[in-house]
Amino acid sequence: MINSQPAEMAASGETAASQVFSALKQDLIRGRFAAGEKLAISALKERYEVGLSPLREALNRLAAYGLLEQHNQRGFRVPPLSVEELEDISRLRMQLECMALTQAFQEGDAEWESQLLAASHRLSRANKAQGEIEQWEQAHQRFHRTLLAPCGSHWLLRFIEQLHDQFDRYRRLAPGNPEIRERLDAQHGELVELALDRRIHDARYLLEDHIRQSWEVAKGACEQG
């Protein structure tokens, strides 16, 4: 619960609204609420142990971020799933991430290469067995962040992060596809090799295919029942 460690919260300087924003954001991405579901304020207050004012602030921020829909200033719903929206998100990911990748290859130094190798190693070792999926998700997120980190544009990385969150809401609701998952895992290592060699054209092509393969998995969320 978000207020279970008040001393740590005070030490970090995080407000109650920031805490519930982070917790609810992760729950929305993980599919803890159904697409199209209307959120009950009273249930959210109990679930996250937070007052009405910080909860409202967090809900408004999540609506502005795109992970919630606000209706007539009175209620909030989880956005529905749409193949068209997922395609739009995927196209933008390709464009922005390839732009960031090009800049990262130009600006990345030896320290970046070291960090990328470490992130790749942690991802390859992450245990995706039952009960360990969150460990893999964190390692996966860290790898993609590290890959693009030297691009030099805070706003570009910020937009990419938002697109990843929107995309992951679909991906994590979709049924697993072991065959594609195996190809995606192999592509992470290939991206590292291309980064070390600064083979940008090959890396851009591979990253586009990586996003396209991920889309093949994620669209399964729209095809269920």
Residue frames relative to the residue before (quaternion, step in Angstrom):
aa qw qx qy qz dx dy dz
M 1.0000 0.0000 0.0000 0.0000 0.00 0.00 0.00
I 0.5837 -0.6609 0.3379 0.3291 3.54 -0.96 0.80
N 0.7505 0.3605 -0.2344 0.5019 3.60 1.13 -0.44
S 0.3688 0.7603 -0.4665 0.2611 3.57 1.19 0.47
Q 0.7674 0.2431 -0.1518 0.5735 3.60 1.23 -0.31
P 0.0948 -0.8571 0.5035 0.0541 3.60 0.55 1.15
A 0.6236 0.5459 -0.3603 0.4281 3.61 1.01 -0.70
E 0.6693 0.4838 -0.2997 0.4776 3.56 0.96 -0.87
M 0.6211 0.5440 -0.3474 0.4446 3.57 1.03 -0.76
A 0.6646 0.4956 -0.3059 0.4680 3.57 0.93 -0.89
A 0.6512 0.5268 -0.3192 0.4433 3.54 0.99 -0.87
S 0.6983 0.4676 -0.2760 0.4664 3.58 1.00 -0.78
G 0.4235 -0.7217 0.4524 0.3085 3.55 1.23 -0.37
E 0.4616 0.6831 -0.4525 0.3400 3.59 1.24 0.15
T 0.3745 -0.7056 0.5549 0.2321 3.55 -1.04 0.81
A 0.6606 -0.4857 0.3795 0.4285 3.55 -1.30 0.24
A 0.6301 0.5365 -0.3372 0.4488 3.59 1.03 -0.75
S 0.6565 0.5000 -0.3123 0.4706 3.60 0.98 -0.81
Q 0.6359 0.5344 -0.3262 0.4512 3.56 1.02 -0.78
V 0.7107 0.4340 -0.2729 0.4817 3.59 0.80 -0.96
F 0.5684 0.5722 -0.3822 0.4510 3.61 1.12 -0.56
S 0.6911 0.4780 -0.2804 0.4640 3.59 0.83 -0.99
A 0.6840 0.4920 -0.2939 0.4514 3.59 0.89 -0.94
L 0.6929 0.4637 -0.2805 0.4756 3.58 0.89 -0.92
K 0.5914 0.5642 -0.3593 0.4505 3.59 1.07 -0.69
Q 0.6801 0.4763 -0.2936 0.4736 3.59 0.86 -0.91
D 0.6482 0.5132 -0.3265 0.4580 3.59 0.98 -0.75
L 0.6384 0.5131 -0.3280 0.4707 3.60 1.05 -0.71
I 0.6647 0.4942 -0.3028 0.4713 3.59 0.94 -0.86
R 0.6999 0.4718 -0.2639 0.4669 3.58 1.02 -0.79
G 0.5028 -0.6847 0.4102 0.3318 3.59 1.25 -0.07
R 0.3051 0.7675 -0.5128 0.2343 3.59 1.11 0.58
F 0.7244 0.2817 -0.2041 0.5952 3.57 1.29 -0.29
A 0.4969 -0.6824 0.4507 0.2903 3.58 -0.97 0.84
A 0.5717 -0.5698 0.4609 0.3689 3.57 -1.16 0.61
G 0.8008 0.2491 -0.2144 0.5007 3.56 -0.87 1.01
E 0.4978 0.6804 -0.4184 0.3379 3.59 1.27 -0.18
K 0.3371 -0.7069 0.5830 0.2161 3.56 -1.04 0.83
L 0.3342 -0.7665 0.5186 0.1784 3.56 -0.77 1.05
A 0.3090 -0.7473 0.5653 0.1628 3.54 -0.87 1.01
I 0.4649 -0.7092 0.4573 0.2680 3.57 -0.62 1.15
S 0.6631 0.5205 -0.3170 0.4346 3.59 0.88 -0.92
A 0.6603 0.4990 -0.3059 0.4705 3.59 1.00 -0.83
L 0.6471 0.5139 -0.3222 0.4619 3.59 1.02 -0.76
K 0.6173 0.5412 -0.3446 0.4553 3.59 1.00 -0.77
E 0.6855 0.4710 -0.2829 0.4777 3.57 0.96 -0.85
R 0.6603 0.5321 -0.3135 0.4272 3.57 0.91 -0.94
Y 0.8004 0.2931 -0.1333 0.5056 3.58 0.87 -0.99
E 0.3569 -0.7733 0.4639 0.2437 3.56 1.34 0.13
V 0.4858 0.6408 -0.4267 0.4138 3.52 0.74 1.12
G 0.5295 -0.6373 0.4628 0.3151 3.57 -1.19 0.55
L 0.7081 -0.4871 0.3179 0.4004 3.53 -1.32 0.32
S 0.6737 0.5288 -0.3167 0.4077 3.60 0.83 -0.93
P 0.7092 0.4173 -0.2903 0.4886 3.67 0.73 -0.88
L 0.6052 0.5489 -0.3635 0.4475 3.59 1.10 -0.60
R 0.6464 0.5128 -0.3127 0.4706 3.58 0.94 -0.87
E 0.6379 0.5230 -0.3294 0.4595 3.57 0.96 -0.81
A 0.6658 0.4990 -0.2995 0.4669 3.57 0.92 -0.90
L 0.6551 0.5163 -0.3119 0.4549 3.59 0.96 -0.85
N 0.6480 0.5085 -0.3153 0.4712 3.58 0.99 -0.79
R 0.6436 0.5143 -0.3196 0.4680 3.58 1.01 -0.79
L 0.6707 0.4918 -0.2999 0.4673 3.59 0.98 -0.81
A 0.6102 0.5255 -0.3498 0.4787 3.57 1.13 -0.58
A 0.6524 0.4987 -0.3097 0.4793 3.59 1.00 -0.82
Y 0.6578 0.5137 -0.2921 0.4671 3.58 1.13 -0.70
G 0.5284 -0.6657 0.3829 0.3619 3.59 1.23 -0.42
L 0.5774 0.6000 -0.3815 0.4013 3.59 1.24 0.06
L 0.7381 0.2247 -0.1863 0.6083 3.57 1.34 -0.01
E 0.2681 -0.7145 0.6146 0.1994 3.53 -1.33 0.35
Q 0.2195 -0.7655 0.5922 0.1231 3.57 -0.95 0.89
H 0.1509 -0.8084 0.5672 0.0453 3.56 -0.84 1.03
N 0.8680 -0.1073 0.0337 0.4836 3.54 -0.73 1.18
Q 0.5979 -0.6059 0.3438 0.3965 3.55 1.11 0.76
R 0.6433 0.5669 -0.3070 0.4129 3.59 1.21 0.23
G 0.8307 0.0326 0.0133 0.5556 3.57 1.01 -0.61
F 0.3139 -0.7407 0.5695 0.1686 3.51 -1.32 0.33
R 0.0888 -0.7834 0.6143 0.0301 3.53 -1.08 0.85
V 0.4960 -0.5909 0.5349 0.3445 3.53 -1.29 0.44
P 0.4923 -0.6731 0.4475 0.3230 3.65 -0.76 0.90
P 0.5003 -0.6329 0.4868 0.3349 3.59 -1.08 0.61
L 0.4857 -0.6313 0.5146 0.3174 3.55 -1.32 0.26
S 0.0015 -0.8064 0.5887 -0.0557 3.56 -0.94 0.89
V 0.4646 -0.6739 0.4976 0.2871 3.58 -0.84 0.97
E 0.6353 0.5411 -0.3275 0.4431 3.57 1.01 -0.81
E 0.6570 0.4928 -0.3149 0.4756 3.57 0.96 -0.81
L 0.6478 0.5215 -0.3198 0.4541 3.58 0.94 -0.86
E 0.6343 0.5174 -0.3290 0.4709 3.60 1.01 -0.76
D 0.6442 0.5206 -0.3153 0.4632 3.57 0.99 -0.84
I 0.6435 0.5153 -0.3122 0.4721 3.58 0.96 -0.90
S 0.6753 0.5065 -0.2969 0.4464 3.57 0.91 -0.93
R 0.6402 0.5182 -0.3297 0.4614 3.60 0.97 -0.80
L 0.6671 0.4897 -0.3031 0.4726 3.57 0.94 -0.86
R 0.6048 0.5468 -0.3570 0.4558 3.58 1.03 -0.71
M 0.6490 0.5203 -0.3248 0.4502 3.57 0.88 -0.89
Q 0.6914 0.4918 -0.2850 0.4459 3.56 0.81 -0.99
L 0.7446 0.4232 -0.2384 0.4579 3.58 0.71 -1.08
E 0.6821 0.4848 -0.3086 0.4521 3.60 0.92 -0.79
C 0.6320 0.5009 -0.3441 0.4809 3.60 1.06 -0.60
M 0.6050 0.5354 -0.3466 0.4766 3.59 1.10 -0.64
A 0.6843 0.4746 -0.2813 0.4769 3.56 0.89 -0.95
L 0.6260 0.5484 -0.3355 0.4413 3.59 1.04 -0.77
T 0.6299 0.5351 -0.3290 0.4568 3.58 0.97 -0.85
Q 0.6899 0.4711 -0.2741 0.4763 3.56 0.89 -0.96
A 0.6312 0.5338 -0.3344 0.4526 3.59 1.04 -0.74
F 0.6445 0.5154 -0.3216 0.4642 3.59 1.00 -0.79
Q 0.6627 0.5040 -0.2991 0.4662 3.58 1.08 -0.69
E 0.7787 0.3712 -0.1693 0.4766 3.57 0.97 -0.88
G 0.5518 0.6527 -0.3927 0.3396 3.59 1.15 -0.51
D 0.1979 -0.7842 0.5818 0.0861 3.54 -1.04 0.88
A 0.7675 -0.3540 0.2561 0.4690 3.56 -1.30 -0.21
E 0.6190 0.5422 -0.3444 0.4520 3.58 1.05 -0.71
W 0.6347 0.5166 -0.3247 0.4741 3.57 1.02 -0.80
E 0.6342 0.5305 -0.3318 0.4542 3.58 0.93 -0.85
S 0.6516 0.5149 -0.3079 0.4642 3.56 0.99 -0.85
Q 0.6673 0.4953 -0.2971 0.4702 3.57 0.95 -0.88
L 0.6468 0.5211 -0.3192 0.4564 3.57 1.02 -0.78
L 0.6335 0.5175 -0.3243 0.4751 3.59 1.01 -0.79
A 0.6579 0.5058 -0.3084 0.4651 3.58 0.99 -0.85
A 0.6563 0.5047 -0.3124 0.4658 3.59 0.96 -0.86
S 0.6394 0.5180 -0.3191 0.4702 3.58 1.03 -0.77
H 0.6439 0.5235 -0.3166 0.4594 3.57 1.00 -0.83
R 0.6596 0.4957 -0.3135 0.4700 3.59 0.92 -0.87
L 0.6498 0.5173 -0.3242 0.4529 3.59 0.99 -0.80
S 0.6725 0.5023 -0.3052 0.4498 3.59 0.90 -0.89
R 0.7159 0.4391 -0.2491 0.4824 3.58 1.14 -0.60
A 0.4767 0.6830 -0.4452 0.3287 3.57 1.23 -0.28
N 0.3671 -0.7441 0.5245 0.1907 3.50 -0.86 1.01
K 0.1640 -0.8078 0.5615 0.0723 3.56 -0.59 1.17
A 0.3487 0.7347 -0.5075 0.2848 3.56 1.19 0.39
Q 0.7098 -0.4472 0.3175 0.4420 3.56 -1.27 0.32
G 0.7860 0.2889 -0.2405 0.4908 3.55 -0.89 0.98
E 0.7322 0.3992 -0.2206 0.5058 3.59 1.26 -0.28
I 0.3512 0.7740 -0.4794 0.2187 3.60 1.25 0.13
E 0.6430 0.5303 -0.3415 0.4345 3.62 0.98 -0.73
Q 0.5926 0.5518 -0.3628 0.4612 3.57 1.12 -0.61
W 0.6650 0.4848 -0.3020 0.4811 3.59 0.97 -0.85
E 0.6346 0.5421 -0.3331 0.4387 3.59 0.95 -0.85
Q 0.6633 0.4983 -0.3051 0.4675 3.59 0.95 -0.86
A 0.6631 0.4925 -0.3074 0.4725 3.59 0.97 -0.83
H 0.6320 0.5346 -0.3187 0.4617 3.56 1.06 -0.77
Q 0.6556 0.5008 -0.3023 0.4775 3.58 0.94 -0.88
R 0.6566 0.5180 -0.3091 0.4527 3.57 0.95 -0.90
F 0.6300 0.5419 -0.3384 0.4415 3.59 0.99 -0.78
H 0.7092 0.4567 -0.2752 0.4612 3.58 0.77 -1.00
R 0.6125 0.5296 -0.3495 0.4713 3.59 1.09 -0.63
T 0.6689 0.5078 -0.2971 0.4544 3.56 0.92 -0.94
L 0.6151 0.5773 -0.3424 0.4137 3.57 0.98 -0.85
L 0.7872 0.3302 -0.1550 0.4972 3.59 0.92 -0.91
A 0.4029 0.7895 -0.4209 0.1929 3.58 1.26 -0.31
P 0.7342 0.4450 -0.2873 0.4248 3.67 0.79 -0.81
C 0.3797 0.7758 -0.4629 0.1991 3.62 1.22 -0.04
G 0.4377 -0.7547 0.4086 0.2680 3.59 1.22 -0.38
S 0.6913 0.4342 -0.2863 0.5016 3.62 1.23 0.02
H 0.3510 -0.7492 0.5272 0.1937 3.55 -0.46 1.22
W 0.6827 0.4947 -0.2999 0.4464 3.59 0.88 -0.89
L 0.6255 0.5318 -0.3440 0.4556 3.59 0.98 -0.74
L 0.6743 0.4810 -0.2901 0.4794 3.57 0.91 -0.89
R 0.6237 0.5423 -0.3356 0.4521 3.57 1.08 -0.71
F 0.6601 0.4876 -0.3096 0.4803 3.61 0.93 -0.84
I 0.6384 0.5268 -0.3237 0.4584 3.58 0.99 -0.82
E 0.6338 0.5341 -0.3254 0.4551 3.58 0.98 -0.84
Q 0.6612 0.5022 -0.3063 0.4656 3.57 0.96 -0.87
L 0.6494 0.5063 -0.3155 0.4715 3.59 0.99 -0.78
H 0.6164 0.5364 -0.3418 0.4642 3.58 1.05 -0.74
D 0.6554 0.5101 -0.3209 0.4553 3.59 0.89 -0.86
Q 0.6553 0.4975 -0.3117 0.4754 3.58 0.96 -0.84
F 0.6605 0.5087 -0.3015 0.4627 3.58 0.95 -0.91
D 0.6824 0.5111 -0.2974 0.4297 3.57 0.87 -0.94
R 0.5520 0.5898 -0.4020 0.4311 3.60 1.16 -0.46
Y 0.6627 0.4659 -0.2934 0.5076 3.59 1.05 -0.71
R 0.6811 0.5265 -0.3062 0.4063 3.55 0.76 -1.07
R 0.7226 0.4578 -0.2634 0.4461 3.55 0.90 -0.89
L 0.6432 0.4824 -0.3282 0.4959 3.57 1.27 -0.17
A 0.5909 0.6019 -0.3536 0.4044 3.58 1.26 -0.34
P 0.5461 -0.5900 0.4678 0.3673 3.59 -1.17 0.50
G 0.5809 -0.6074 0.4161 0.3470 3.55 -1.11 0.61
N 0.1048 -0.7575 0.6409 0.0673 3.54 -1.26 0.56
P 0.2649 -0.8269 0.4711 0.1553 3.60 0.17 1.28
E 0.6379 0.5454 -0.3419 0.4227 3.60 0.98 -0.79
I 0.6907 0.4388 -0.2758 0.5044 3.59 0.89 -0.93
R 0.6085 0.5664 -0.3542 0.4284 3.58 1.02 -0.77
E 0.6417 0.5220 -0.3254 0.4581 3.59 0.99 -0.78
R 0.6543 0.5015 -0.3124 0.4720 3.59 0.99 -0.82
L 0.6462 0.5218 -0.3200 0.4558 3.58 0.96 -0.83
D 0.6390 0.5261 -0.3266 0.4563 3.57 0.97 -0.84
A 0.6581 0.5045 -0.3087 0.4659 3.58 0.97 -0.84
Q 0.6382 0.5515 -0.3281 0.4253 3.58 1.01 -0.75
H 0.5626 0.5867 -0.3998 0.4236 3.61 1.10 -0.52
G 0.6852 0.4752 -0.2842 0.4732 3.56 0.89 -0.92
E 0.6335 0.5316 -0.3287 0.4562 3.57 1.05 -0.75
L 0.6242 0.5371 -0.3381 0.4556 3.59 1.03 -0.74
V 0.6278 0.5287 -0.3379 0.4605 3.58 1.02 -0.74
E 0.6546 0.5150 -0.3153 0.4548 3.59 0.88 -0.91
L 0.6731 0.4871 -0.2940 0.4724 3.58 0.94 -0.86
A 0.6217 0.5379 -0.3363 0.4594 3.57 1.10 -0.68
L 0.6635 0.5065 -0.3070 0.4570 3.58 0.91 -0.88
D 0.7196 0.4136 -0.2337 0.5065 3.57 1.11 -0.71
R 0.3382 -0.7651 0.4708 0.2803 3.59 1.37 -0.16
R 0.3220 0.7297 -0.5285 0.2909 3.56 0.92 0.91
I 0.1453 -0.8717 0.4623 0.0725 3.52 0.47 1.27
H 0.6580 0.5168 -0.3372 0.4316 3.62 0.87 -0.82
D 0.6598 0.4833 -0.3007 0.4906 3.57 0.97 -0.84
A 0.6575 0.5208 -0.3106 0.4472 3.57 0.99 -0.83
R 0.6375 0.5149 -0.3324 0.4669 3.60 0.98 -0.76
Y 0.6454 0.5120 -0.3202 0.4677 3.57 0.94 -0.86
L 0.6737 0.4941 -0.2956 0.4633 3.58 0.94 -0.90
L 0.6504 0.5110 -0.3264 0.4575 3.60 0.95 -0.81
E 0.6225 0.5249 -0.3410 0.4697 3.59 1.00 -0.75
D 0.6701 0.4832 -0.2998 0.4770 3.58 0.94 -0.86
H 0.6025 0.5627 -0.3454 0.4483 3.57 1.08 -0.72
I 0.6753 0.4689 -0.2863 0.4920 3.58 0.92 -0.89
R 0.6373 0.5317 -0.3245 0.4537 3.58 1.03 -0.81
Q 0.6538 0.4966 -0.3085 0.4804 3.59 0.97 -0.84
S 0.6371 0.5189 -0.3256 0.4678 3.59 1.01 -0.79
W 0.6133 0.5475 -0.3364 0.4593 3.56 1.08 -0.75
E 0.6116 0.5579 -0.3486 0.4394 3.59 1.02 -0.78
V 0.6642 0.4700 -0.2955 0.5006 3.57 1.08 -0.73
A 0.7045 0.5130 -0.2810 0.4020 3.57 0.74 -1.10
K 0.6322 0.5549 -0.3533 0.4093 3.59 0.99 -0.72
G 0.5070 0.6498 -0.4192 0.3808 3.58 1.24 -0.26
A 0.5642 0.5969 -0.3857 0.4202 3.58 1.20 -0.43
C 0.6896 0.4663 -0.2715 0.4830 3.58 1.14 -0.63
E 0.6861 0.5077 -0.2663 0.4479 3.57 1.22 -0.44
Q 0.5345 0.6301 -0.4106 0.3857 3.58 1.25 -0.09
G 0.8785 -0.1959 0.1259 0.4172 3.48 -1.26 0.81
